[in-house]
Structure formats: structure tokens, C-alpha cells
Amino acid sequence: MELYRIDPGKKPSQLSPLVLAYVGDSVYEVYVRTRLISQNPDLPAHKLHVMATGFVKAHAQSASMAALEEQLSPEEQAIYKRGRNAKSPTVPKHAEIADYRRATGFEALVGWLFLCDHSDRLNEIMSLAYENALK
């Protein structure tokens, strides 16, 4: 399977923070799902789904970001803040606004790392986020 990359003339940092979050949401969800499957290969899909939602909801991503924020480079910090401060046209139904904004910042960071092809750092961030999501 070939993954498509954005136009080489456009840098990921030039994309809207909400577009970065859109990509990051998917990337992190695939990471969580595959990690849960590797840890629980015999669980039914529904139970895996229920477990995954615990990791990808806004509150969990906000908790992950709280644990990660001090470990970000200045460039990563800037991408996170752009995502956190972005004005979203939607209002969270089941989350506090502060958690929702931090989660959007986290997703923007993940999307940016993915689109920049910083695989090692992306895996490091997602692993730390996963380990801190349910604390």
C-alpha cells in the first residue's frame, strides 16, 4: 500500500492546524488499535473498540499531552500550540473545552510529525501518549 504525501512544494507546517489534527487523529487511532491488538490478540473486535475509545477520547489525549509537554522541542511546542489555539467550528459534546483544545493540539502534533516523516519521534510521542492516556 502506498501512502500519499502532500505536495512537496507545501510544507506540513504551512497546513492549517485543524488539517494537521485531522491527519493526526487517524494516525494515532491506527497506532492505538494496532497496539491493543498486539497486546490482546484474542479479544473480540467490540472489546478492542471499547478499549481504544478510552485512549483516543479528548480527556485521555489531554492527559497524554500534560505528560508530554515538557519533552517537546521548541518546534513541536509551536505546532502543538497552533493546534490547541485553533478555532474549531465544532463544539465538543462529551468533553471539557480545555481537554478538547489540548487534544486538538496533540493531534496536530501527531499529524505534523507524520507528514514530515519523523517516524522515530512520532513513535516515541505516540508511545508516551499511550502510556499516559489513562492516568
FENHURA-V216477 format. One record per helix or strand of 2 or more residues. SS is the DSSP state (@ for helix, = for strand). FROM is the first residue (numbers start at 0). TO is the last residue. If there is no record, write none. Layout:
SS;FROM;TO
SS;FROM;TO
This chain:
@;11;13
@;16;38
@;44;55
@;57;70
@;73;84
@;96;114
@;118;131
